[in-house]
């Protein structure tokens, strides 16, 4: 039985091809030093997309409120740094993760769009704590492990984000290829049948939702730490929409779709913004329409088709 219709084997061992993203990421560190700040942002959004894919692609939970956890993690890290004087990046990240987890547990397996908008309104009103519409500046982050200071070139930020992403990927991958992950696929495919065999469907959804929210909170904390600023946009509906577009571009329910989508989206956004500053969103929209119409499985779906044709010819 495959882990998903995308064609991944149920074998939990890491295949050689799965190391390719990490090899490319390390190569980018040495070969593209001028793009490390953008690279760090891409790594953060890969982790963020991975958290959404966990519930959308594998558990079948559709939500446009995921920015609530991302934004909460971002604000918790920022408030600790700017208001409480807690500058240790590990403490900030653990707090961001805990905040995401608690909100995920509190809101349960079904999240409505209004939850994210409610968090946005709270952040907008609590100006003394969050900075309101002006954003929260003055975020101070100490050197990682007391040794690696965040520099203007993004070297430390890039490697720091890469290590955290590696840990998140390992956790998500282990869960997907576990009996628990298989049961989630069963819930997505036929929840009534899972109920019939006595599986605790609701609590499994709550658990995976809380884990997803935890990872999103970590991603939000990383964004604050690497940019040393946090604004209301992290809680916006547009942020949740962008994340969903990234996942669709890469391939939903394909763990590496979460890797491909943010890379395609953010690089395309950067290129379109330079060429057409006022209309870059139109370019992204055209890309999305083309993918939905001609590549239902996203970029990874296109690669699947090409590989299948190569196999037939050989």
Backbone as CSV, one residue per row, in Angstrom:
resi,resn,N_x,N_y,N_z,CA_x,CA_y,CA_z,C_x,C_y,C_z
1,UNK,0.855,-1.206,0.000,0.000,0.000,0.000,0.877,1.236,0.000
2,UNK,0.622,2.163,-0.872,1.411,3.385,-0.931,0.963,4.347,0.135
3,UNK,1.899,5.206,0.553,1.562,6.194,1.567,0.586,7.211,1.040
4,UNK,0.613,7.397,-0.248,-0.315,8.359,-0.852,-0.365,8.082,-2.326
5,UNK,-1.413,8.595,-2.932,-1.585,8.377,-4.366,-0.478,8.984,-5.188
6,UNK,0.331,9.838,-4.565,1.438,10.430,-5.284,2.528,9.445,-5.624
7,UNK,2.468,8.197,-5.080,3.397,7.191,-5.525,4.528,6.890,-4.570
8,UNK,4.474,7.403,-3.339,5.542,7.129,-2.415,5.369,5.763,-1.783
9,UNK,6.471,5.055,-1.631,6.435,3.733,-1.026,6.171,3.842,0.453
10,UNK,5.561,2.792,1.022,5.307,2.761,2.460,6.565,2.416,3.239
11,UNK,7.648,2.110,2.553,8.914,1.796,3.200,9.421,3.046,3.915
12,UNK,9.617,2.988,5.257,10.011,4.190,6.005,11.459,4.607,5.785
13,UNK,12.254,3.747,5.147,13.657,4.105,4.930,13.769,5.255,3.935
14,UNK,14.726,6.129,4.192,14.944,7.281,3.313,15.668,6.809,2.061
15,UNK,15.051,7.049,0.904,15.661,6.662,-0.359,16.700,7.698,-0.790
16,UNK,17.680,7.295,-1.575,18.740,8.236,-1.976,18.210,9.518,-2.608
17,UNK,17.143,9.421,-3.421,16.602,10.605,-4.091,16.085,11.630,-3.092
18,UNK,15.707,11.171,-1.896,15.155,12.085,-0.896,16.204,12.987,-0.262
19,UNK,17.474,12.674,-0.492,18.532,13.552,0.011,18.820,14.698,-0.956
20,UNK,18.226,14.636,-2.148,18.493,15.664,-3.153,18.167,17.083,-2.681
21,UNK,16.993,17.324,-2.055,16.713,18.696,-1.601,17.756,19.240,-0.640
22,UNK,18.286,18.368,0.222,19.268,18.823,1.207,20.615,19.090,0.554
23,UNK,20.965,18.277,-0.435,22.203,18.517,-1.182,22.116,19.846,-1.929
24,UNK,20.944,20.094,-2.557,20.753,21.359,-3.279,20.786,22.550,-2.325
25,UNK,20.194,22.376,-1.133,20.180,23.467,-0.152,21.597,23.806,0.311
26,UNK,22.419,22.793,0.548,23.808,23.050,0.956,24.605,23.653,-0.187
27,UNK,24.335,23.184,-1.407,25.022,23.757,-2.565,24.668,25.228,-2.724
28,UNK,23.390,25.560,-2.496,22.954,26.949,-2.590,23.673,27.851,-1.602
29,UNK,23.984,27.316,-0.419,24.690,28.104,0.599,26.055,28.558,0.091
30,UNK,26.741,27.675,-0.624,28.088,28.001,-1.111,28.085,28.700,-2.472
31,UNK,27.112,28.353,-3.314,27.121,28.869,-4.687,26.341,30.170,-4.861
32,UNK,25.384,30.440,-3.963,24.541,31.635,-4.113,24.547,32.474,-2.833
33,UNK,25.717,32.929,-2.404,25.796,33.662,-1.131,24.986,34.953,-1.106
34,UNK,24.747,35.548,-2.285,24.007,36.817,-2.324,22.506,36.616,-2.163
35,UNK,22.050,35.360,-2.208,20.617,35.085,-2.092,20.259,34.343,-0.795
36,UNK,21.142,34.378,0.193,20.914,33.591,1.401,19.733,34.110,2.219
37,UNK,19.505,35.414,2.202,18.353,35.958,2.937,17.048,35.459,2.320
38,UNK,16.971,35.484,0.986,15.811,34.916,0.299,15.741,33.418,0.546
39,UNK,16.892,32.762,0.555,16.930,31.324,0.812,16.392,30.973,2.185
40,UNK,16.740,31.763,3.193,16.229,31.512,4.536,14.712,31.651,4.572
41,UNK,14.203,32.647,3.873,12.754,32.841,3.808,12.080,31.653,3.114
42,UNK,12.699,31.150,2.061,12.155,29.983,1.367,12.117,28.779,2.295
43,UNK,13.177,28.566,3.055,13.226,27.437,3.988,12.137,27.545,5.047
44,UNK,11.875,28.759,5.516,10.817,28.973,6.499,9.463,28.609,5.910
45,UNK,9.221,29.041,4.686,7.926,28.759,4.062,7.794,27.290,3.653
46,UNK,8.905,26.611,3.424,8.832,25.165,3.208,8.324,24.492,4.476
47,UNK,8.866,24.889,5.622,8.411,24.324,6.897,6.946,24.650,7.142
48,UNK,6.547,25.870,6.829,5.158,26.312,6.976,4.244,25.492,6.060
49,UNK,4.664,25.300,4.813,3.869,24.508,3.873,3.802,23.046,4.295
50,UNK,4.884,22.544,4.865,4.918,21.167,5.349,3.879,20.968,6.450
51,UNK,3.720,21.971,7.298,2.733,21.869,8.375,1.317,21.811,7.825
52,UNK,1.025,22.584,6.768,-0.308,22.551,6.166,-0.535,21.255,5.407
53,UNK,0.498,20.782,4.700,0.350,19.543,3.931,0.046,18.359,4.841
54,UNK,0.538,18.420,6.052,0.300,17.345,7.010,-1.187,17.146,7.265
55,UNK,-1.939,18.243,7.354,-3.368,18.107,7.634,-4.219,18.123,6.369
56,UNK,-3.781,18.859,5.358,-4.564,18.934,4.123,-4.325,17.714,3.233
57,UNK,-3.073,17.389,3.013,-2.737,16.316,2.094,-2.895,14.925,2.668
58,UNK,-2.667,14.779,3.973,-2.674,13.444,4.558,-3.884,13.166,5.438
59,UNK,-4.447,14.211,6.047,-5.634,13.999,6.887,-6.904,14.510,6.224
60,UNK,-6.773,15.259,5.125,-7.946,15.743,4.409,-8.672,16.882,5.086
61,UNK,-7.987,17.598,5.992,-8.601,18.733,6.684,-8.337,19.997,5.871
62,UNK,-9.390,20.596,5.360,-9.261,21.819,4.562,-9.422,23.029,5.472
63,UNK,-8.446,23.920,5.473,-8.496,25.091,6.337,-7.846,26.294,5.668
64,UNK,-8.421,27.451,5.913,-7.808,28.715,5.492,-7.454,29.551,6.723
65,UNK,-7.357,28.865,7.874,-7.032,29.573,9.111,-5.663,29.236,9.650
66,UNK,-4.810,28.636,8.807,-3.516,28.169,9.297,-2.585,29.315,9.673
67,UNK,-2.840,30.495,9.140,-1.987,31.635,9.470,-2.111,32.030,10.933
68,UNK,-3.168,31.572,11.613,-3.314,31.876,13.039,-2.141,31.317,13.827
69,UNK,-1.713,30.107,13.512,-0.618,29.464,14.246,0.732,30.041,13.838
70,UNK,0.877,30.285,12.556,2.099,30.911,12.037,2.276,32.291,12.666
71,UNK,1.219,33.086,12.651,1.283,34.430,13.203,1.468,34.442,14.701
72,UNK,0.800,33.504,15.393,0.954,33.430,16.843,2.396,33.107,17.210
73,UNK,2.984,32.139,16.512,4.386,31.808,16.767,5.301,32.990,16.514
74,UNK,5.012,33.732,15.434,5.822,34.905,15.102,5.725,35.959,16.196
75,UNK,4.514,36.222,16.679,4.335,37.239,17.717,4.885,36.808,19.065
76,UNK,4.738,35.545,19.407,5.279,35.066,20.688,6.795,35.244,20.711
77,UNK,7.476,34.840,19.635,8.929,35.016,19.563,9.290,36.500,19.626
78,UNK,8.525,37.328,18.904,8.812,38.757,18.874,8.577,39.436,20.210
79,UNK,7.491,39.097,20.870,7.174,39.711,22.168,8.193,39.308,23.222
80,UNK,8.595,38.038,23.220,9.623,37.605,24.169,10.911,38.389,23.978
81,UNK,11.268,38.635,22.704,12.519,39.330,22.394,12.435,40.826,22.665
82,UNK,11.334,41.451,22.234,11.230,42.915,22.296,10.677,43.428,23.616
83,UNK,9.838,42.627,24.275,9.170,43.104,25.489,9.668,42.437,26.769
84,UNK,10.014,41.147,26.666,10.405,40.411,27.877,11.921,40.284,28.025
85,UNK,12.668,40.700,27.018,14.121,40.647,27.113,14.699,39.247,27.016
86,UNK,13.912,38.291,26.516,14.391,36.917,26.352,14.933,36.787,24.936
87,UNK,16.250,36.740,24.804,16.877,36.784,23.482,17.389,35.436,22.990
88,UNK,17.366,34.424,23.841,17.859,33.107,23.422,16.959,32.551,22.318
89,UNK,17.510,32.284,21.135,16.666,31.837,20.014,15.993,30.489,20.270
90,UNK,16.643,29.615,21.037,16.043,28.315,21.315,14.807,28.460,22.211
91,UNK,14.914,29.328,23.218,13.775,29.582,24.113,12.625,30.204,23.332
92,UNK,12.948,31.155,22.469,11.911,31.791,21.648,11.213,30.768,20.756
93,UNK,11.986,29.875,20.177,11.425,28.885,19.251,10.557,27.865,19.992
94,UNK,10.996,27.446,21.171,10.195,26.514,21.979,8.884,27.171,22.398
95,UNK,8.954,28.448,22.764,7.739,29.171,23.156,6.781,29.307,21.972
96,UNK,7.327,29.582,20.786,6.498,29.686,19.579,5.829,28.352,19.276
97,UNK,6.583,27.263,19.435,6.032,25.928,19.202,4.926,25.612,20.207
98,UNK,5.169,25.940,21.468,4.182,25.670,22.520,2.904,26.471,22.291
99,UNK,3.064,27.729,21.872,1.893,28.563,21.614,1.068,27.993,20.468
100,UNK,1.734,27.575,19.393,1.027,26.966,18.265,0.307,25.698,18.682
101,UNK,0.986,24.868,19.480,0.389,23.608,19.933,-0.846,23.850,20.791
102,UNK,-0.755,24.784,21.717,-1.885,25.067,22.609,-3.079,25.604,21.838
103,UNK,-2.818,26.513,20.891,-3.927,27.040,20.093,-4.517,25.952,19.205
104,UNK,-3.657,25.078,18.682,-4.140,23.977,17.855,-5.035,23.034,18.638
105,UNK,-4.638,22.726,19.871,-5.457,21.861,20.713,-6.770,22.544,21.096
106,UNK,-6.680,23.840,21.380,-7.874,24.569,21.824,-8.912,24.694,20.716
107,UNK,-8.460,24.869,19.490,-9.404,25.072,18.398,-9.874,23.753,17.791
108,UNK,-9.145,22.664,18.030,-9.623,21.352,17.630,-9.373,21.008,16.177
109,UNK,-10.072,19.994,15.699,-9.827,19.439,14.370,-10.465,20.242,13.252
110,UNK,-11.415,21.140,13.579,-12.087,21.915,12.533,-11.855,23.386,12.819
111,UNK,-11.137,24.062,11.938,-10.812,25.473,12.106,-11.487,26.282,11.007
112,UNK,-12.183,27.331,11.430,-12.849,28.221,10.473,-11.972,29.423,10.199
113,UNK,-12.217,30.041,9.074,-11.455,31.221,8.687,-11.543,32.315,9.752
114,UNK,-12.652,32.396,10.471,-12.844,33.467,11.454,-11.837,33.403,12.578
115,UNK,-11.272,32.205,12.847,-10.306,32.097,13.931,-9.057,32.918,13.620
116,UNK,-8.549,32.811,12.400,-7.369,33.576,12.016,-7.673,35.067,12.035
117,UNK,-8.845,35.451,11.561,-9.218,36.859,11.548,-9.386,37.394,12.961
118,UNK,-9.838,36.540,13.883,-9.966,36.955,15.271,-8.593,37.244,15.873
119,UNK,-7.618,36.389,15.587,-6.254,36.610,16.064,-5.681,37.893,15.472
120,UNK,-5.993,38.144,14.201,-5.539,39.362,13.547,-6.098,40.592,14.242
121,UNK,-7.378,40.562,14.600,-8.003,41.695,15.270,-7.423,41.920,16.654
122,UNK,-7.155,40.826,17.372,-6.539,40.943,18.707,-5.163,41.585,18.589
123,UNK,-4.352,41.129,17.634,-3.009,41.681,17.442,-3.069,43.148,17.042
124,UNK,-4.088,43.513,16.268,-4.234,44.891,15.817,-4.604,45.817,16.970
125,UNK,-5.414,45.322,17.909,-5.871,46.152,19.028,-4.853,46.241,20.158
126,UNK,-4.091,45.164,20.368,-3.136,45.132,21.493,-1.836,45.833,21.095
127,UNK,-1.933,47.120,20.813,-0.783,47.855,20.267,0.394,47.925,21.237
128,UNK,0.124,47.994,22.549,1.223,48.071,23.506,2.082,46.812,23.492
129,UNK,1.465,45.706,23.121,2.169,44.425,23.129,2.701,44.046,21.746
130,UNK,1.886,44.290,20.718,2.226,43.812,19.376,2.678,44.906,18.415
131,UNK,2.495,46.170,18.795,2.825,47.265,17.890,1.714,47.592,16.913
132,UNK,0.631,46.796,16.937,-0.516,47.059,16.084,-0.158,47.069,14.609
133,UNK,-0.740,48.033,13.893,-0.524,48.123,12.444,0.901,48.499,12.085
134,UNK,1.646,49.115,13.028,3.037,49.494,12.766,3.995,48.317,12.873
135,UNK,3.528,47.217,13.434,4.386,46.048,13.584,5.236,46.125,14.840
136,UNK,5.857,45.025,15.165,6.685,44.922,16.365,8.151,44.914,15.963
137,UNK,8.840,45.992,16.299,10.271,46.084,16.002,11.060,45.931,17.297
138,UNK,12.353,46.102,17.212,13.193,45.960,18.396,13.372,44.519,18.827
139,UNK,13.195,43.591,17.885,13.356,42.166,18.183,14.855,41.857,18.259
140,UNK,15.294,41.395,19.414,16.707,41.076,19.625,16.860,39.563,19.746
141,UNK,17.745,39.006,18.942,17.987,37.563,18.968,19.464,37.326,19.236
142,UNK,19.759,36.592,20.296,21.142,36.301,20.662,21.746,35.307,19.670
143,UNK,23.059,35.176,19.665,23.695,34.183,18.786,23.162,32.772,19.067
144,UNK,22.990,31.999,18.023,22.511,30.623,18.163,23.557,29.810,18.917
145,UNK,23.110,29.136,19.979,23.989,28.341,20.853,25.105,29.200,21.451
146,UNK,24.869,30.519,21.473,25.853,31.433,22.037,27.070,31.664,21.167
147,UNK,27.065,31.107,19.957,28.262,31.175,19.108,28.024,31.790,17.731
148,UNK,26.830,31.560,17.149,26.601,31.944,15.763,25.663,33.152,15.699
149,UNK,26.252,34.311,15.477,25.489,35.559,15.451,24.795,35.737,14.098
150,UNK,23.555,36.252,14.134,22.833,36.539,12.894,23.513,37.711,12.186
151,UNK,23.913,37.500,10.939,24.641,38.522,10.202,23.777,39.089,9.081
152,UNK,24.213,40.197,8.519,23.418,40.878,7.498,23.392,40.113,6.182
153,UNK,24.300,39.171,6.019,24.362,38.405,4.771,23.447,37.183,4.791
154,UNK,22.901,36.852,5.956,21.951,35.754,6.064,22.572,34.373,6.193
155,UNK,23.881,34.302,6.426,24.531,32.993,6.513,24.016,32.177,7.689
156,UNK,24.033,32.788,8.873,23.563,32.075,10.067,22.072,31.766,9.954
157,UNK,21.305,32.735,9.479,19.860,32.533,9.340,19.559,31.356,8.425
158,UNK,20.288,31.264,7.327,20.056,30.192,6.355,20.335,28.824,6.972
159,UNK,21.491,28.673,7.580,21.850,27.379,8.166,20.959,27.025,9.349
160,UNK,20.617,28.027,10.134,19.718,27.831,11.280,18.356,27.325,10.806
161,UNK,17.804,27.970,9.799,16.511,27.549,9.240,16.606,26.166,8.612
162,UNK,17.735,25.878,7.983,17.920,24.575,7.340,17.918,23.453,8.374
163,UNK,18.575,23.674,9.490,18.617,22.658,10.552,17.230,22.442,11.149
164,UNK,16.513,23.534,11.402,15.160,23.408,11.962,14.237,22.710,10.962
165,UNK,14.353,23.053,9.668,13.556,22.390,8.641,13.870,20.899,8.569
166,UNK,15.124,20.546,8.685,15.524,19.137,8.665,14.855,18.378,9.807
167,UNK,14.832,18.986,10.993,14.181,18.352,12.137,12.679,18.212,11.899
168,UNK,12.055,19.256,11.342,10.622,19.203,11.050,10.294,18.156,10.001
169,UNK,11.113,18.092,8.955,10.925,17.080,7.901,11.034,15.676,8.470
170,UNK,12.045,15.454,9.293,12.253,14.126,9.892,11.042,13.721,10.724
171,UNK,10.516,14.668,11.513,9.353,14.370,12.352,8.128,14.049,11.506
172,UNK,7.853,14.881,10.515,6.679,14.673,9.660,6.816,13.373,8.876
173,UNK,7.991,13.117,8.359,8.190,11.902,7.566,8.003,10.650,8.426
174,UNK,8.556,10.671,9.633,8.391,9.523,10.530,6.915,9.271,10.827
175,UNK,6.167,10.358,11.013,4.755,10.215,11.333,3.956,9.692,10.138
176,UNK,4.263,10.206,8.950,3.546,9.792,7.742,3.715,8.292,7.480
177,UNK,4.921,7.783,7.706,5.207,6.376,7.425,4.989,5.465,8.629
178,UNK,4.329,5.973,9.657,3.993,5.174,10.831,2.565,4.647,10.703
179,UNK,2.158,3.690,11.556,0.756,3.242,11.546,-0.224,4.398,11.746
180,UNK,0.171,5.395,12.542,-0.683,6.558,12.742,-0.895,7.301,11.430
181,UNK,0.188,7.471,10.657,0.062,8.137,9.368,-0.811,7.365,8.408
182,UNK,-0.697,6.033,8.428,-1.546,5.204,7.580,-3.010,5.361,7.950
183,UNK,-3.276,5.476,9.265,-4.663,5.657,9.709,-5.211,7.008,9.267
184,UNK,-4.344,8.022,9.200,-4.786,9.332,8.717,-5.214,9.249,7.256
185,UNK,-4.433,8.501,6.464,-4.801,8.308,5.066,-6.154,7.615,4.964
186,UNK,-6.385,6.657,5.860,-7.676,5.979,5.891,-8.807,6.927,6.229
187,UNK,-8.566,7.828,7.164,-9.577,8.830,7.538,-9.872,9.739,6.354
188,UNK,-8.828,10.138,5.647,-9.016,11.019,4.489,-9.815,10.332,3.385
189,UNK,-9.521,9.063,3.160,-10.174,8.339,2.078,-11.603,7.922,2.418
190,UNK,-11.823,7.512,3.679,-13.157,7.026,4.069,-13.300,7.071,5.580
191,UNK,-13.709,8.221,6.087,-13.823,8.381,7.535,-14.915,7.497,8.133
192,UNK,-15.989,7.251,7.370,-17.072,6.412,7.892,-16.587,4.984,8.136
193,UNK,-15.771,4.485,7.220,-15.238,3.131,7.397,-14.302,3.074,8.603
194,UNK,-13.518,4.115,8.801,-12.621,4.156,9.966,-13.415,4.191,11.262
195,UNK,-14.534,4.923,11.255,-15.435,4.908,12.412,-15.977,3.502,12.646
196,UNK,-16.329,2.844,11.556,-16.955,1.524,11.656,-16.025,0.488,12.275
197,UNK,-14.712,0.622,12.046,-13.778,-0.352,12.613,-13.287,0.061,13.999
198,UNK,-13.865,1.150,14.520,-13.573,1.553,15.890,-12.388,2.471,16.068
199,UNK,-11.900,3.064,14.994,-10.758,3.981,15.098,-11.208,5.313,15.699
200,UNK,-10.437,5.871,16.642,-10.792,7.163,17.249,-10.490,8.320,16.289
201,UNK,-11.348,8.487,15.292,-11.091,9.426,14.204,-10.918,10.853,14.706
202,UNK,-11.845,11.315,15.529,-11.816,12.716,15.959,-10.520,13.057,16.678
203,UNK,-10.106,12.218,17.624,-8.923,12.543,18.412,-7.639,12.406,17.609
204,UNK,-7.660,11.555,16.597,-6.499,11.492,15.713,-6.381,12.780,14.905
205,UNK,-7.511,13.305,14.483,-7.501,14.571,13.752,-7.046,15.724,14.653
206,UNK,-7.504,15.713,15.894,-7.080,16.749,16.841,-5.567,16.682,17.059
207,UNK,-5.054,15.465,17.212,-3.622,15.290,17.464,-2.783,15.771,16.284
208,UNK,-3.167,15.369,15.077,-2.389,15.780,13.916,-2.544,17.281,13.678
209,UNK,-3.706,17.818,14.028,-3.896,19.261,13.874,-2.997,20.026,14.838
210,UNK,-2.887,19.520,16.071,-2.026,20.175,17.055,-0.565,20.115,16.621
211,UNK,-0.148,18.979,16.057,1.228,18.860,15.568,1.473,19.819,14.407
212,UNK,0.504,19.917,13.510,0.607,20.842,12.396,0.719,22.287,12.890
213,UNK,-0.106,22.632,13.887,-0.074,23.984,14.446,1.255,24.264,15.132
214,UNK,1.828,23.250,15.771,3.132,23.398,16.424,4.207,23.747,15.403
215,UNK,4.221,23.013,14.299,5.222,23.259,13.260,5.026,24.636,12.628
216,UNK,3.758,25.021,12.419,3.478,26.358,11.881,3.958,27.439,12.840
217,UNK,3.769,27.213,14.144,4.247,28.168,15.143,5.758,28.318,15.102
218,UNK,6.458,27.205,14.923,7.920,27.248,14.804,8.324,28.051,13.571
219,UNK,7.636,27.811,12.456,7.935,28.558,11.224,7.739,30.057,11.441
220,UNK,6.658,30.425,12.145,6.428,31.833,12.440,7.514,32.417,13.319
221,UNK,7.943,31.637,14.317,9.029,32.091,15.182,10.315,32.305,14.405
222,UNK,10.597,31.407,13.471,11.790,31.543,12.628,11.741,32.825,11.798
223,UNK,10.554,33.135,11.265,10.425,34.337,10.442,10.744,35.586,11.254
224,UNK,10.253,35.639,12.479,10.541,36.782,13.345,12.022,36.864,13.688
225,UNK,12.609,35.731,14.006,14.020,35.725,14.394,14.929,36.153,13.253
226,UNK,14.627,35.709,12.050,15.508,36.014,10.920,15.290,37.405,10.349
227,UNK,14.077,37.937,10.485,13.794,39.290,9.981,13.881,40.341,11.077
228,UNK,13.828,39.891,12.349,13.856,40.767,13.528,12.741,41.810,13.488
229,UNK,11.630,41.384,12.943,10.432,42.228,12.872,9.234,41.319,12.644
230,UNK,8.064,41.747,13.148,6.835,41.001,12.887,5.689,41.990,12.715
231,UNK,4.893,41.769,11.666,3.764,42.653,11.383,2.470,41.871,11.267
232,UNK,1.371,42.585,11.135,0.048,41.959,11.086,-0.129,41.036,9.892
233,UNK,0.699,41.198,8.869,0.533,40.381,7.657,0.692,38.887,7.927
234,UNK,1.410,38.530,9.003,1.601,37.101,9.290,0.299,36.429,9.722
235,UNK,-0.682,37.230,10.128,-1.974,36.692,10.562,-3.060,36.886,9.526
236,UNK,-2.702,37.439,8.387,-3.721,37.820,7.408,-4.263,36.626,6.638
237,UNK,-5.467,36.820,6.092,-6.065,35.811,5.225,-5.216,35.611,3.975
238,UNK,-4.560,36.695,3.518,-3.698,36.605,2.338,-2.531,35.665,2.584
239,UNK,-1.997,35.683,3.826,-0.899,34.780,4.168,-1.328,33.326,4.051
240,UNK,-2.528,33.014,4.546,-3.053,31.648,4.440,-3.294,31.272,2.985
241,UNK,-3.785,32.229,2.201,-4.030,31.974,0.785,-2.738,31.713,0.026
242,UNK,-1.697,32.502,0.324,-0.390,32.300,-0.313,0.134,30.900,-0.023
243,UNK,-0.022,30.472,1.226,0.467,29.148,1.613,-0.244,28.052,0.827
244,UNK,-1.543,28.200,0.670,-2.310,27.203,-0.077,-1.881,27.177,-1.540
245,UNK,-1.613,28.355,-2.104,-1.139,28.429,-3.498,0.213,27.723,-3.630
246,UNK,1.104,27.945,-2.670,2.408,27.283,-2.691,2.251,25.770,-2.714
247,UNK,1.343,25.278,-1.883,1.156,23.832,-1.776,0.553,23.261,-3.060
248,UNK,-0.380,23.989,-3.649,-0.990,23.541,-4.911,0.055,23.522,-6.023
249,UNK,0.906,24.535,-6.061,1.952,24.584,-7.083,2.909,23.404,-6.961
250,UNK,3.246,23.046,-5.723,4.191,21.959,-5.525,3.559,20.591,-5.664
251,UNK,2.371,20.433,-5.096,1.684,19.144,-5.112,1.178,18.797,-3.729
252,UNK,-0.134,18.792,-3.551,-0.740,18.521,-2.245,-0.630,17.038,-1.915
253,UNK,-0.322,16.733,-0.645,-0.231,15.352,-0.214,1.012,14.646,-0.698
254,UNK,1.982,15.413,-1.119,3.266,14.878,-1.579,4.300,15.581,-0.727
255,UNK,4.838,14.952,0.267,5.670,15.623,1.258,6.681,16.581,0.626
256,UNK,7.183,16.231,-0.558,8.154,17.105,-1.210,7.495,18.178,-2.068
257,UNK,6.167,18.110,-2.195,5.446,19.213,-2.803,5.580,20.465,-1.963
258,UNK,5.674,20.262,-0.634,5.876,21.384,0.281,7.257,22.001,0.117
259,UNK,8.191,21.247,-0.468,9.524,21.775,-0.737,9.537,22.545,-2.052
260,UNK,8.863,22.002,-3.048,8.903,22.597,-4.384,8.057,23.862,-4.467
261,UNK,6.834,23.824,-3.900,5.896,24.933,-4.030,6.432,26.273,-3.559
262,UNK,6.955,26.379,-2.315,7.488,27.668,-1.859,8.660,28.167,-2.700
263,UNK,9.502,27.238,-3.183,10.626,27.640,-4.030,10.104,28.285,-5.313
264,UNK,9.149,27.616,-5.961,8.572,28.142,-7.206,7.876,29.466,-6.953
265,UNK,7.061,29.524,-5.909,6.267,30.722,-5.624,7.157,31.927,-5.295
266,UNK,8.083,31.759,-4.351,8.866,32.902,-3.880,9.871,33.381,-4.923
267,UNK,10.444,32.450,-5.686,11.344,32.879,-6.763,10.554,33.586,-7.859
268,UNK,9.378,33.029,-8.209,8.526,33.677,-9.213,8.068,35.049,-8.728
269,UNK,7.705,35.138,-7.463,7.286,36.425,-6.890,8.409,37.448,-6.988
270,UNK,9.621,37.021,-6.659,10.777,37.922,-6.716,11.025,38.400,-8.148
271,UNK,10.942,37.478,-9.112,11.180,37.835,-10.512,10.072,38.725,-11.070
272,UNK,8.812,38.355,-10.787,7.685,39.153,-11.278,7.687,40.549,-10.661
273,UNK,8.039,40.633,-9.366,8.036,41.928,-8.678,9.095,42.864,-9.266
274,UNK,10.204,42.292,-9.722,11.250,43.123,-10.334,10.839,43.601,-11.718
275,UNK,10.166,42.737,-12.472,9.770,43.086,-13.832,8.466,43.883,-13.887
276,UNK,7.500,43.480,-13.036,6.170,44.116,-13.029,5.757,44.398,-11.580
277,UNK,6.334,45.442,-10.960,6.112,45.705,-9.536,4.644,45.776,-9.124
278,UNK,3.788,46.295,-9.991,2.388,46.471,-9.613,1.518,45.279,-9.992
279,UNK,2.035,44.414,-10.831,1.187,43.329,-11.355,1.784,41.933,-11.140
280,UNK,2.700,41.809,-10.164,3.323,40.503,-9.968,2.292,39.448,-9.564
281,UNK,1.235,39.882,-8.879,0.192,38.942,-8.465,-0.510,38.305,-9.654
282,UNK,-0.603,39.045,-10.746,-1.230,38.504,-11.952,-0.406,37.339,-12.501
283,UNK,0.918,37.492,-12.473,1.788,36.421,-12.939,1.633,35.163,-12.108
284,UNK,1.543,35.333,-10.783,1.328,34.185,-9.888,-0.015,33.536,-10.199
285,UNK,-1.019,34.368,-10.454,-2.359,33.840,-10.759,-2.374,33.014,-12.036
286,UNK,-1.649,33.485,-13.052,-1.561,32.734,-14.313,-0.891,31.384,-14.070
287,UNK,0.176,31.379,-13.288,0.859,30.128,-12.957,-0.093,29.152,-12.288
288,UNK,-0.856,29.659,-11.316,-1.778,28.803,-10.576,-2.846,28.219,-11.488
289,UNK,-3.407,29.050,-12.359,-4.438,28.582,-13.298,-3.885,27.485,-14.202
290,UNK,-2.675,27.681,-14.716,-2.063,26.687,-15.600,-1.835,25.359,-14.871
291,UNK,-1.402,25.443,-13.611,-1.167,24.223,-12.834,-2.484,23.496,-12.568
292,UNK,-3.512,24.240,-12.185,-4.812,23.623,-11.881,-5.415,22.980,-13.133
293,UNK,-5.228,23.630,-14.287,-5.825,23.130,-15.526,-5.051,21.961,-16.144
294,UNK,-3.723,22.044,-16.074,-2.923,21.083,-16.838,-2.006,20.204,-15.982
295,UNK,-1.894,20.487,-14.699,-1.006,19.684,-13.851,-1.629,19.555,-12.471
296,UNK,-2.643,18.704,-12.374,-3.393,18.584,-11.120,-2.505,18.195,-9.934
297,UNK,-1.423,17.494,-10.211,-0.511,17.089,-9.138,0.591,18.090,-8.872
298,UNK,0.474,19.303,-9.412,1.499,20.316,-9.215,2.770,20.009,-9.998
299,UNK,3.843,20.667,-9.621,5.116,20.464,-10.302,5.569,19.010,-10.186
300,UNK,5.342,18.407,-9.025,5.729,17.004,-8.866,4.894,16.099,-9.766
301,UNK,3.646,16.482,-10.023,2.812,15.721,-10.945,3.377,15.757,-12.361
302,UNK,3.882,16.913,-12.769,4.516,17.034,-14.088,5.733,16.127,-14.171
303,UNK,6.533,16.116,-13.104,7.713,15.258,-13.084,7.325,13.789,-13.159
304,UNK,6.234,13.417,-12.484,5.755,12.036,-12.548,5.422,11.628,-13.987
305,UNK,4.724,12.529,-14.691,4.336,12.247,-16.078,5.568,12.088,-16.962
306,UNK,6.537,12.990,-16.797,7.755,12.919,-17.605,8.529,11.636,-17.326
307,UNK,8.632,11.260,-16.054,9.350,10.028,-15.706,8.639,8.801,-16.255
308,UNK,7.297,8.829,-16.198,6.526,7.703,-16.726,6.752,7.547,-18.229
309,UNK,6.812,8.661,-18.944,7.051,8.608,-20.396,8.449,8.096,-20.701
310,UNK,9.415,8.490,-19.906,10.782,8.011,-20.096,10.875,6.501,-19.865
311,UNK,10.143,6.029,-18.854,10.162,4.588,-18.572,9.535,3.808,-19.726
312,UNK,8.443,4.337,-20.288,7.788,3.651,-21.401,8.692,3.594,-22.626
313,UNK,9.439,4.666,-22.876,10.326,4.692,-24.043,11.525,3.752,-23.861
314,UNK,11.940,3.606,-22.605,13.080,2.723,-22.362,12.657,1.265,-22.277
